[in-house]
């Protein structure tokens, strides 16, 4: 009786997952071992996967992602943590106003965001260039396109992480600050021995979700630069999309997808292990 | 000293908000005035003119009605499915429960773009390309919403459910009359998130919808970008209209928004 009721409540979601998640997932795995030969789908063995290693564009997209992982993610998390700390100060006025201001970019519609940034970053005359008094070719110069991409992701997601870290900070009981003060701990000491250890699970959450988000990065490079110039902002998922929907090379697109899945699992595991053993 | 802290904070807030402000400025000027040097920094008087052009070129009213309709249907169905599934997972033991939980985790780890090609072929096979059901169905079951509702229902006391059963209530009635009202804040968070995700949905509707009269706002805007002569002020006005409801929902429901964002993540 109770078991049947459990099925009654979960059946709609389970059926939808089976049809629109389970089936396509298996289909994409099968596709990754197939290729198209004269309009016919044939078995290709590991060909699609070995091709990944020889494809310079796959390497290029991985380098781009690695760059964002090592530059943008730490930069964003430092900004988010700093903002969260400051906006947690009880004596600061307009705190909620600042929170809204910093969080708002995270709720922007992808297309609206893209449109605005394309107009702002236009070369000639380009509002940002006018403000800075420069003539930087933001979207057509490989280095600058990366700077623009990193800047826009940071603009969009710092406030989001700030809100999560702020909630983490507020979950730390006030008594612990007082206890630290009574024990004669200075503010740096309190910070390192009280706040940081307690905040670790929340930081880990931010780090892992940002890493997953970066590995799956698509929106920003799709709409801002279409992966260009000279593939400087090409991401694996964007390359997957190009292979699947422009070249109609479904097998290869599927292999790229599974490469991303493997990387996501691996990196999440590493971060999880590294940060958990310390605590 | 304390006042000084506002300097960097306010500067950051300006950077954060400026693109929104400039969206309004650009939406109220002519495109050619935007490309002038120096560009305008205050709102202009071309709002109605731009709106009329947007209506003439992409049928913006129609496009907006489509987006509202799709978003409302999606939000209602998806939130209901999330609440039901979350309740089932939180309060019942049944075969397949562990597997369903594993699927939920997997949907978060796997990039949804993996599914795009097979989903596209599926819709093509059943002849659903360019239909609204093809836009809505694949993402109706939303693992984030289910997780959040499950977290909410885990804390609901079993005794109250038992009491309902003793009173002879059906399981569906217990859910609808007793359990669901208690989870109203979390349900609100799920409703807000599903609303925003469907309102902004881009790639999938772009792949599914071919006829202009079926476009949603994001799809219509992206088609405008692709044109040879880009109508920047029209685009910015469209982007502004696309952003407005999301901003309004966010500002009105900040609290639910943040609780939705956290999804039980901070407790651990």
Interface residues (C-beta under 8 A of the other chain):
Chain A: X2 X3 X4 X5 X6 X7 X8 X9 X10 X12 X13 X14 X16 X17 X20 X21 X22 X23 X24 X25 X27 X28 X31 X83 X86 X89 X91 X92 X93 X94 X97 X98 X100 X101 X102 X103 X104 X105 X107 X108 X109 X110 X111 X112 X113 X114 X115 X116 X117 X118 X119 X120 X125 X127 X130 X155 X159 X160 X163 X164 X167 X168 X171 X201 X202 X205 X212 X215 X216 X218 X219 X223 X237 X240 X241 X244 X245 X250 X253 X254 X257 X258 X260 X261 X264 X265 X268
Chain B: X2 X5 X6 X9 X12 X13 X15 X16 X17 X19 X20 X22 X23 X26 X34 X35 X36 X37 X38 X39 X81 X82 X84 X85 X87 X88 X89 X91 X92 X93 X94 X95 X96 X97 X100 X103 X106 X107 X108 X109 X110 X111 X113 X114 X115 X116 X117 X118 X119 X120 X121 X122 X137 X138 X139 X140 X141 X146 X171 X172 X175 X196 X199 X200 X202 X203 X207 X217 X218 X221 X222 X225 X232 X235 X236 X238 X239 X240 X242 X243 X246 X247 X250 X251 X254 X258 X261 X262 X265 X266 X267 X268
